[in-house]
Each structure stands twice: as structure tokens, then as C-alpha cells.
Amino acid sequence: MPEVTKPYVPGTPCWVDLVVPDQREALDFYRDLFGWQGEPGPPETGGYAVCALNGKAVAGIMTSMAQEGGSKPPPAWTTYLAVADADAAVAAVNANGGTPLTDVMDVLTLGRMAVVADSTGAVFGLWQAGDFFGAQVVNEPGSVVWNELNTADPGTAGSFYSAALGLTHSPMEELPGYSALKANGRVVGGMQSLEKSPPGSPSHWLTYFCVDDTDGTVDALTKAGGSVLKPPFDMVAGRMAVVQDPQGAVFALIDATGPSPEAG
């Protein structure tokens, strides 16, 4: 199992979590789909559930709550990037055309976090590790294998992530129109335009989960009430599909192996 035992290199996707109206329904759905074990957490963490795969933390699920004076956020998976200093990272986001969406906050002694949007509107999280550095297993069936930025303006986005978070980007020759995002010289994610996204899609980060059998997992997902946005198809990295869970959160499935989970 590709376990991670040390904090992630700054700029690396280190965690994903899901916000949905019905946490219990989501916990049951992903338990059946990926084999996760998770239960609602204590009141001091807002009931946040840390889901585990074979005893190792893999993702979070929480109930959506209305922001002050606003409505509840739509069901969505959020990618978190590791940072050494959350306050400094938020300041850098703001200074480079991004938008802080929450205040920087402590999560008990686990870490310090904020949610922001990049200069093209894609929402993501920042995580400064304390006692908890993020996902303890990746690239294993049922865990995150890839994180991808789909953006209205790759040039603007690339400049933003470089200036704000130190992520570089370069074309991937085997995938025309696709760029690799690199932290400290190592590939940690991907970036492309919205050309292949449904018309009207906003800039967004897409979470890919590793599976043994893409077609079989898609069948199980639809039988459990999920829906298919892009049916299974073969591409350079493997066979993938883009899907929605029963509450509408979008994610991808792929039978591939991602970058080695090196830690800093």
C-alpha cells in the first residue's frame, strides 16, 4: 500500500474532502463504492468524518452548512494543497489575484486551514499540517490518485500558482493541451483548459480516485444512485470516467497509478 508517513512537500495536494447536505448518505455510498470506514466526528469538529481505507485516513466528509448571510455550498469535492504557513499562503493568494473564501482557522491541534479561489475562480483548500499532515494512503484502489485543475485560463492560472504557491507547470508531451503541475520539481497534479468540460463549467479542481475496474465501479455507482458524466474511455494514463455521486458531487475514476507519494 502506498502509505505517506511524513508531511507533504508544500504545493502538493495532500487531502480531499466532500461537502454534502446528507453526510450519512455519503458515508454509506462511499463505504459501498470504495470500502471506506467513517463515522461523524465530535461536535468540536462540526461532526467532520475522517474516512479510512484499511485503517489509514484517505478523505473527509462533512455536512454542508450555510455561510453567514448566505446559502449552503453545492455538493463538491475540495482539493487541499499543503503549505508551510497558511496565513502567509492566504496573503499570497490575495496578492496574486485569488480570493480568500474563509478565514484562516485552527482545526484543534490537527492543523491550520483556509479555503480560497484562484485567479480564475477555481476553489481549493490550504492545509498547514499540525498533528495531521493529510492522506495517509494514496494511489491505492479506493484512494486519491490524481488532482487536476480545469481552468478557463491556463496561462493566468499557471502564473497564479507559481507566484502564490511555488508550483511550476510544463506541457505533458503525451497529452496535448495538458500541463503537469510540479512542486519542488516533482509532478503532483495536472492542469488543462475547460475545453473538455461540459459547456458553462466554471474553473474547478477535479479529484481522481483509483479503482481496480473502472467499468465495474461505474456500474456499482449507477446502481447506488450516482450518474455518469463521461462514460468509461481509454486514455494515456488508463481507463477513466467522470461521475457524480447521488447528491451531485463530481469526481473521476481511473485504473491508474499516480506519482509516488514522496514527502518532505
KELUM-579813 format. One record per atom (N, C-alpha, C): x, y, z; atom name; residue number from 1. Coordinates in steps of 0.2 Angstrom, whole numbers. Each point is the difference from the previous one (the first is absolute). Example, Ala and Ser with C-alpha at 12.3 -4.5 7.8 and 13.67 -1.06 7.14 Angstrom:
BEGIN
x,y,z,tormar,pamar
66,-28,39,N,1
-4,6,0,CA,1
4,6,0,C,1
-2,5,-4,N,2
4,6,1,CA,2
-4,5,3,C,2
end
This chain:
BEGIN
x,y,z,tormar,pamar
4,-6,0,N,1
-4,6,0,CA,1
4,6,0,C,1
-1,5,-5,N,2
4,6,0,CA,2
-1,5,6,C,2
3,-1,6,N,3
-2,4,6,CA,3
5,6,0,C,3
-3,5,3,N,4
4,7,1,CA,4
1,0,7,C,4
6,1,2,N,5
1,0,7,CA,5
3,7,3,C,5
1,5,-5,N,6
3,6,2,CA,6
-4,6,-4,C,6
1,6,3,N,7
-4,5,-3,CA,7
2,1,-8,C,7
-5,2,-3,N,8
1,1,-8,CA,8
4,6,-1,C,8
3,0,-6,N,9
4,6,-2,CA,9
-5,5,-2,C,9
2,7,2,N,10
-5,5,-1,CA,10
-2,1,-7,C,10
-6,1,-2,N,11
-3,0,-6,CA,11
-3,-6,-3,C,11
1,-6,4,N,12
-2,-7,-2,CA,12
-7,0,3,C,12
-5,-3,-5,N,13
-7,-2,3,CA,13
1,-5,6,C,13
-2,2,5,N,14
1,-5,6,CA,14
-7,-3,3,C,14
-5,3,-2,N,15
-7,-2,3,CA,15
-5,2,-4,C,15
-6,-4,0,N,16
-6,2,-3,CA,16
-6,-1,5,C,16
-5,4,-1,N,17
-6,-1,4,CA,17
-6,2,-4,C,17
-5,-3,3,N,18
-7,1,-4,CA,18
-5,3,5,C,18
-3,5,-3,N,19
-6,4,3,CA,19
-6,-2,-3,C,19
-5,-3,4,N,20
-6,-2,-3,CA,20
-6,1,5,C,20
-6,1,-2,N,21
-6,1,5,CA,21
-1,-6,4,C,21
1,-6,-2,N,22
-1,-6,4,CA,22
6,-4,1,C,22
4,1,6,N,23
6,-3,1,CA,23
-1,-8,1,C,23
-5,-2,3,N,24
-1,-7,1,CA,24
-1,-3,-6,C,24
-4,2,-5,N,25
-1,-3,-6,CA,25
7,0,-4,C,25
4,5,0,N,26
7,0,-3,CA,26
4,-5,3,C,26
0,-1,7,N,27
4,-5,3,CA,27
-1,-7,-2,C,27
-7,-1,-1,N,28
-2,-7,-2,CA,28
2,-1,-7,C,28
-1,5,-4,N,29
1,-1,-8,CA,29
8,-1,-1,C,29
4,4,3,N,30
7,-1,-1,CA,30
3,-6,4,C,30
-3,-2,5,N,31
1,-7,3,CA,31
-1,-5,-5,C,31
-6,0,-3,N,32
-1,-6,-5,CA,32
4,1,-6,C,32
2,6,-2,N,33
3,1,-7,CA,33
8,-2,1,C,33
3,3,6,N,34
7,0,0,CA,34
2,-4,6,C,34
-4,-3,5,N,35
2,-3,5,CA,35
2,4,6,C,35
-2,6,0,N,36
2,5,6,CA,36
-3,-2,6,C,36
3,2,6,N,37
-3,-1,6,CA,37
0,7,3,C,37
-6,3,2,N,38
0,7,3,CA,38
-7,1,3,C,38
1,4,6,N,39
-6,2,4,CA,39
0,7,1,C,39
-6,3,1,N,40
1,8,2,CA,40
4,1,6,C,40
4,5,0,N,41
5,2,5,CA,41
-4,4,6,C,41
4,2,5,N,42
-2,3,6,CA,42
-3,7,-2,C,42
-4,3,5,N,43
-3,7,-1,CA,43
6,5,-1,C,43
6,-1,3,N,44
5,6,-1,CA,44
3,0,-7,C,44
-1,-5,-4,N,45
2,0,-7,CA,45
-6,1,-5,C,45
-6,2,3,N,46
-6,0,-4,CA,46
-2,-6,-3,C,46
1,-6,3,N,47
-2,-6,-2,CA,47
4,-3,-6,C,47
6,3,-2,N,48
4,-1,-5,CA,48
2,-8,0,C,48
-1,-4,-5,N,49
2,-7,0,CA,49
6,-1,-4,C,49
5,-3,3,N,50
6,-2,-3,CA,50
-1,-7,-2,C,50
0,-1,-7,N,51
-1,-7,-2,CA,51
7,-3,-1,C,51
0,-7,1,N,52
6,-4,0,CA,52
-1,-5,-5,C,52
6,-2,-3,N,53
0,-6,-4,CA,53
5,-5,3,C,53
-2,-6,2,N,54
4,-4,4,CA,54
4,3,6,C,54
-4,4,3,N,55
3,4,6,CA,55
4,6,-1,C,55
1,2,-6,N,56
4,6,-2,CA,56
-5,5,-3,C,56
1,7,3,N,57
-4,5,-2,CA,57
1,1,-8,C,57
-6,1,-3,N,58
0,1,-7,CA,58
-4,6,-3,C,58
-5,2,4,N,59
-4,6,-2,CA,59
-5,2,5,C,59
-3,6,0,N,60
-5,2,5,CA,60
-6,1,-3,C,60
-6,0,4,N,61
-6,1,-2,CA,61
-4,4,5,C,61
-3,6,-2,N,62
-3,4,5,CA,62
-7,2,-3,C,62
-4,3,5,N,63
-7,2,-2,CA,63
1,7,-2,C,63
-3,2,-5,N,64
0,7,-3,CA,64
-4,5,5,C,64
3,6,2,N,65
-3,4,4,CA,65
0,7,-3,C,65
-6,4,0,N,66
0,6,-3,CA,66
5,5,3,C,66
3,4,-4,N,67
4,5,2,CA,67
-4,6,3,C,67
3,4,4,N,68
-3,6,3,CA,68
-3,4,-5,C,68
-7,1,0,N,69
-4,4,-5,CA,69
0,-3,-7,C,69
2,-6,-1,N,70
0,-4,-6,CA,70
-4,-6,-1,C,70
1,-4,-5,N,71
-3,-6,-1,CA,71
5,-6,1,C,71
-2,-6,0,N,72
5,-5,1,CA,72
4,-1,-6,C,72
6,-2,0,N,73
4,-2,-6,CA,73
-3,-6,-3,C,73
1,0,-7,N,74
-2,-6,-4,CA,74
4,-6,2,C,74
-3,-6,-1,N,75
4,-6,2,CA,75
7,0,-5,C,75
5,-1,3,N,76
7,0,-3,CA,76
5,-3,3,C,76
5,-3,-3,N,77
7,-2,2,CA,77
4,6,0,C,77
4,1,5,N,78
5,5,1,CA,78
7,-3,0,C,78
5,3,-4,N,79
7,-2,1,CA,79
4,5,4,C,79
4,-3,5,N,80
4,4,4,CA,80
7,0,-2,C,80
3,5,0,N,81
7,1,-2,CA,81
4,1,7,C,81
6,-4,1,N,82
4,1,6,CA,82
3,7,-1,C,82
1,3,6,N,83
4,6,1,CA,83
3,0,6,C,83
6,4,1,N,84
4,0,6,CA,84
-3,5,5,C,84
-4,5,-3,N,85
-3,6,4,CA,85
-6,2,-3,C,85
-6,-2,3,N,86
-6,1,-3,CA,86
-2,8,-1,C,86
2,4,5,N,87
-1,7,0,CA,87
4,3,-5,C,87
6,-2,-1,N,88
4,3,-5,CA,88
-2,-2,-7,C,88
-3,-6,-1,N,89
-2,-3,-6,CA,89
-7,4,-2,C,89
-4,1,5,N,90
-6,4,-2,CA,90
2,7,-2,C,90
5,3,3,N,91
2,7,-2,CA,91
3,0,-7,C,91
3,-6,-2,N,92
3,0,-6,CA,92
-6,-1,-6,C,92
-5,-4,2,N,93
-5,-1,-4,CA,93
-4,6,-2,C,93
-1,4,6,N,94
-3,7,-1,CA,94
4,4,-4,C,94
6,0,1,N,95
5,5,-4,CA,95
1,-2,-7,C,95
-2,-6,-2,N,96
1,-2,-7,CA,96
-7,-1,-4,C,96
-5,3,2,N,97
-6,0,-3,CA,97
-5,-5,2,C,97
2,-4,5,N,98
-5,-5,3,CA,98
-5,3,5,C,98
-4,-4,3,N,99
-5,2,4,CA,99
-1,-4,7,C,99
2,2,6,N,100
-1,-4,6,CA,100
-8,0,1,C,100
-2,-7,1,N,101
-7,-1,1,CA,101
-2,-1,7,C,101
5,-2,4,N,102
-1,-1,7,CA,102
6,4,4,C,102
-1,1,6,N,103
6,2,4,CA,103
4,-6,1,C,103
7,1,2,N,104
4,-5,2,CA,104
-2,-2,7,C,104
0,-7,1,N,105
-3,-2,6,CA,105
4,-6,2,C,105
0,-1,7,N,106
4,-6,3,CA,106
-6,-6,0,C,106
2,-6,-1,N,107
-4,-6,0,CA,107
3,-4,6,C,107
-2,2,6,N,108
3,-3,6,CA,108
7,1,0,C,108
4,-6,1,N,109
7,0,-1,CA,109
2,-3,-6,C,109
-5,-2,-5,N,110
1,-4,-6,CA,110
4,4,-5,C,110
-2,7,0,N,111
3,4,-5,CA,111
-3,7,-1,C,111
2,3,-5,N,112
-3,7,-1,CA,112
-2,0,-7,C,112
-6,3,-2,N,113
-3,0,-7,CA,113
-3,6,-2,C,113
-2,0,-6,N,114
-4,5,-3,CA,114
-2,-2,-7,C,114
-6,3,-2,N,115
-2,-2,-7,CA,115
0,6,-4,C,115
3,0,-6,N,116
1,5,-5,CA,116
-2,-1,-7,C,116
0,5,-4,N,117
-1,-1,-7,CA,117
6,3,-4,C,117
2,-3,-5,N,118
5,2,-4,CA,118
-2,6,-4,C,118
5,2,-4,N,119
-2,6,-4,CA,119
-5,-1,-6,C,119
-1,-6,-1,N,120
-5,-2,-5,CA,120
-7,-3,3,C,120
0,0,6,N,121
-6,-1,4,CA,121
0,-8,3,C,121
5,-4,-2,N,122
0,-6,3,CA,122
1,-1,7,C,122
-5,-3,4,N,123
1,0,7,CA,123
4,-6,3,C,123
4,1,5,N,124
4,-5,2,CA,124
2,2,8,C,124
3,-5,3,N,125
1,1,7,CA,125
8,1,1,C,125
2,3,6,N,126
7,0,2,CA,126
0,-4,7,C,126
5,-4,0,N,127
1,-3,7,CA,127
7,0,2,C,127
1,3,6,N,128
6,0,4,CA,128
0,-5,5,C,128
4,-5,-1,N,129
0,-6,5,CA,129
2,1,7,C,129
-4,-2,4,N,130
2,-1,8,CA,130
1,-7,1,C,130
-5,-3,4,N,131
1,-7,2,CA,131
-3,-4,-6,C,131
-3,3,-5,N,132
-3,-4,-6,CA,132
3,3,-6,C,132
4,-4,-4,N,133
3,3,-6,CA,133
-5,-1,-6,C,133
-5,-4,0,N,134
-4,-2,-6,CA,134
-1,-7,-1,C,134
-1,-2,-6,N,135
-2,-7,-2,CA,135
6,-4,2,C,135
-2,-6,3,N,136
6,-4,2,CA,136
1,-6,-5,C,136
-5,0,-5,N,137
1,-5,-5,CA,137
-3,3,-7,C,137
4,-1,-5,N,138
-2,3,-7,CA,138
2,-6,-5,C,138
-2,1,-6,N,139
1,-4,-6,CA,139
-2,-7,1,C,139
-4,-1,5,N,140
-3,-7,1,CA,140
-7,0,-2,C,140
-3,-6,-3,N,141
-7,0,-1,CA,141
-4,2,6,C,141
-4,5,-1,N,142
-4,3,5,CA,142
3,7,3,C,142
6,2,-2,N,143
3,6,2,CA,143
1,5,-6,C,143
2,6,2,N,144
2,5,-5,CA,144
6,-2,-4,C,144
-1,1,-7,N,145
6,-2,-4,CA,145
2,6,-4,C,145
-4,5,-1,N,146
2,6,-4,CA,146
-5,6,2,C,146
3,6,-1,N,147
-4,6,1,CA,147
1,5,-6,C,147
-5,2,-3,N,148
1,4,-6,CA,148
-4,6,0,C,148
3,6,-2,N,149
-3,6,-1,CA,149
-2,1,-7,C,149
-7,1,0,N,150
-3,2,-6,CA,150
-2,7,0,C,150
3,4,-5,N,151
0,7,1,CA,151
-2,4,-6,C,151
-3,6,1,N,152
-2,4,-6,CA,152
6,3,-3,C,152
5,1,3,N,153
6,3,-2,CA,153
6,-3,2,C,153
3,-5,-3,N,154
6,-4,3,CA,154
6,5,1,C,154
1,5,-5,N,155
5,4,1,CA,155
0,4,6,C,155
-6,3,2,N,156
-1,4,6,CA,156
1,-4,6,C,156
-3,-6,-1,N,157
0,-5,6,CA,157
7,-2,2,C,157
4,-2,-6,N,158
7,-2,1,CA,158
4,6,4,C,158
-1,6,-2,N,159
4,5,3,CA,159
-2,1,7,C,159
-7,-1,1,N,160
-2,1,7,CA,160
3,-5,5,C,160
0,-7,-2,N,161
2,-5,4,CA,161
8,1,1,C,161
3,2,-5,N,162
7,1,1,CA,162
2,5,5,C,162
-4,6,-1,N,163
2,6,4,CA,163
-2,-1,7,C,163
-6,-3,1,N,164
-3,-1,7,CA,164
2,-6,4,C,164
1,-5,-4,N,165
2,-6,4,CA,165
6,-4,-3,C,165
3,3,-4,N,166
7,-3,-2,CA,166
-1,-6,-5,C,166
-6,-1,-3,N,167
-1,-6,-4,CA,167
2,2,-7,C,167
4,-4,-3,N,168
2,1,-7,CA,168
-4,-4,-5,C,168
0,1,-6,N,169
-4,-4,-5,CA,169
4,0,-7,C,169
-1,-6,-3,N,170
3,-1,-6,CA,170
-5,-5,-4,C,170
0,1,-7,N,171
-4,-5,-4,CA,171
2,-7,1,C,171
-5,-4,-1,N,172
1,-8,0,CA,172
-1,-2,-7,C,172
6,-2,-3,N,173
0,-1,-7,CA,173
-5,-6,-2,C,173
-1,-5,4,N,174
-4,-5,-1,CA,174
-8,2,0,C,174
-1,6,3,N,175
-7,2,0,CA,175
0,7,-3,C,175
-1,1,-6,N,176
-1,7,-3,CA,176
-5,4,4,C,176
2,6,1,N,177
-4,5,4,CA,177
-1,-1,7,C,177
4,-4,3,N,178
0,-2,7,CA,178
7,2,3,C,178
0,3,6,N,179
6,2,3,CA,179
1,-4,7,C,179
6,-2,2,N,180
2,-2,6,CA,180
1,5,5,C,180
-3,0,6,N,181
2,4,6,CA,181
5,-3,4,C,181
5,4,2,N,182
6,-3,3,CA,182
1,4,7,C,182
1,-4,5,N,183
2,3,6,CA,183
8,-2,2,C,183
4,5,0,N,184
7,-2,2,CA,184
3,-5,-6,C,184
-3,2,-6,N,185
3,-4,-6,CA,185
-3,-7,-1,C,185
-5,-2,4,N,186
-3,-6,-1,CA,186
-8,0,-2,C,186
-2,-4,-4,N,187
-7,1,-3,CA,187
-5,-2,6,C,187
-4,4,1,N,188
-5,-1,6,CA,188
-7,1,-3,C,188
-2,2,-6,N,189
-6,1,-2,CA,189
0,2,-8,C,189
-6,2,-2,N,190
-1,2,-7,CA,190
-4,6,-1,C,190
1,3,-6,N,191
-4,6,-1,CA,191
-2,0,-8,C,191
-6,2,-1,N,192
-3,0,-7,CA,192
-5,6,-1,C,192
-2,1,-6,N,193
-5,5,-1,CA,193
-7,-3,1,C,193
-5,4,0,N,194
-7,-3,1,CA,194
-3,-3,-7,C,194
4,-1,-5,N,195
-2,-2,-6,CA,195
-4,-6,0,C,195
3,-5,5,N,196
-3,-7,0,CA,196
-6,0,5,C,196
-1,5,4,N,197
-5,1,5,CA,197
-7,1,-3,C,197
-5,-1,3,N,198
-7,1,-2,CA,198
-1,8,-1,C,198
-3,2,-5,N,199
-1,7,-2,CA,199
-3,4,7,C,199
3,6,1,N,200
-2,4,6,CA,200
4,-2,6,C,200
4,-5,0,N,201
4,-2,6,CA,201
4,5,3,C,201
0,2,6,N,202
5,4,3,CA,202
7,-3,1,C,202
5,4,1,N,203
6,-3,2,CA,203
0,-4,6,C,203
3,-6,0,N,204
-1,-4,6,CA,204
6,-5,0,C,204
1,-3,6,N,205
5,-5,2,CA,205
-4,-7,-1,C,205
2,-5,-3,N,206
-3,-6,-1,CA,206
4,-6,4,C,206
-3,-3,4,N,207
3,-6,4,CA,207
-1,-6,-4,C,207
6,-4,-1,N,208
0,-7,-3,CA,208
1,-5,6,C,208
-5,-5,0,N,209
1,-6,4,CA,209
3,-6,-3,C,209
4,-3,2,N,210
3,-6,-3,CA,210
-5,-6,1,C,210
-1,-4,-5,N,211
-4,-6,1,CA,211
3,-6,-4,C,211
-2,-6,2,N,212
2,-6,-4,CA,212
-3,-1,-7,C,212
-6,2,0,N,213
-4,-1,-6,CA,213
-5,6,-1,C,213
2,4,-5,N,214
-4,6,-1,CA,214
-7,-1,-2,C,214
-1,-5,-4,N,215
-7,-1,-3,CA,215
-4,-3,6,C,215
3,-5,4,N,216
-4,-3,5,CA,216
-2,5,5,C,216
5,5,2,N,217
-2,5,5,CA,217
-5,4,-2,C,217
0,2,-7,N,218
-5,4,-3,CA,218
-7,-3,1,C,218
0,-7,-2,N,219
-6,-3,1,CA,219
-3,0,7,C,219
5,-1,5,N,220
-2,0,7,CA,220
-3,7,2,C,220
3,5,-3,N,221
-2,7,2,CA,221
-7,1,-2,C,221
-1,-2,-7,N,222
-7,2,-2,CA,222
-5,-4,3,C,222
1,-6,2,N,223
-5,-4,4,CA,223
-1,3,7,C,223
5,3,3,N,224
-1,4,6,CA,224
-3,7,0,C,224
-2,2,-6,N,225
-3,6,-1,CA,225
5,6,-3,C,225
6,-2,-2,N,226
4,5,-3,CA,226
-1,1,-7,C,226
3,4,-3,N,227
-1,1,-8,CA,227
7,1,-3,C,227
0,-1,-7,N,228
6,0,-4,CA,228
0,7,-4,C,228
5,4,0,N,229
1,5,-4,CA,229
4,-1,-6,C,229
5,-4,1,N,230
4,-3,-6,CA,230
1,-7,1,C,230
-3,-4,-4,N,231
1,-8,1,CA,231
7,-2,-1,C,231
2,-6,3,N,232
6,-2,-1,CA,232
4,0,-6,C,232
6,3,-1,N,233
3,0,-6,CA,233
8,-1,1,C,233
3,-2,-5,N,234
8,-1,1,CA,234
4,6,-2,C,234
5,2,5,N,235
4,5,-2,CA,235
7,-2,2,C,235
5,4,0,N,236
7,-1,1,CA,236
1,-3,7,C,236
-3,2,5,N,237
2,-2,7,CA,237
-4,-6,2,C,237
-6,-2,-4,N,238
-4,-5,2,CA,238
-7,0,-3,C,238
-4,-3,3,N,239
-8,0,-2,CA,239
-3,4,6,C,239
-3,6,-2,N,240
-3,4,4,CA,240
-8,2,-1,C,240
-3,3,4,N,241
-7,2,0,CA,241
-1,6,4,C,241
-4,5,-1,N,242
-2,5,4,CA,242
-7,-1,2,C,242
-1,1,7,N,243
-7,-2,3,CA,243
-2,4,5,C,243
-6,-1,2,N,244
-3,4,6,CA,244
-3,-5,5,C,244
1,2,6,N,245
-3,-4,5,CA,245
-8,2,1,C,245
-4,-4,4,N,246
-7,1,0,CA,246
-2,7,2,C,246
5,4,3,N,247
-2,7,2,CA,247
3,5,-4,C,247
3,-2,-6,N,248
2,5,-5,CA,248
8,1,0,C,248
4,-2,5,N,249
7,1,0,CA,249
3,-3,-6,C,249
5,3,-4,N,250
3,-2,-5,CA,250
7,-3,1,C,250
2,-6,-2,N,251
7,-2,0,CA,251
1,-5,-5,C,251
6,-2,-1,N,252
3,-4,-5,CA,252
2,-7,3,C,252
-1,-5,-4,N,253
3,-7,1,CA,253
5,-2,-5,C,253
5,-3,2,N,254
5,-2,-5,CA,254
4,-6,3,C,254
2,-5,-4,N,255
4,-6,2,CA,255
7,1,-2,C,255
3,5,4,N,256
7,2,-2,CA,256
4,1,7,C,256
6,1,-1,N,257
5,1,6,CA,257
2,7,-1,C,257
0,4,5,N,258
2,7,0,CA,258
7,1,2,C,258
2,6,1,N,259
7,2,2,CA,259
2,-3,7,C,259
6,-2,1,N,260
2,-3,6,CA,260
-1,5,6,C,260
-3,-2,6,N,261
-2,5,5,CA,261
6,1,4,C,261
5,4,-3,N,262
6,2,4,CA,262
-2,5,5,C,262
3,0,5,N,263
-1,6,5,CA,263
6,4,2,C,263
-1,6,2,N,264
5,4,2,CA,264
3,-1,7,C,264
end
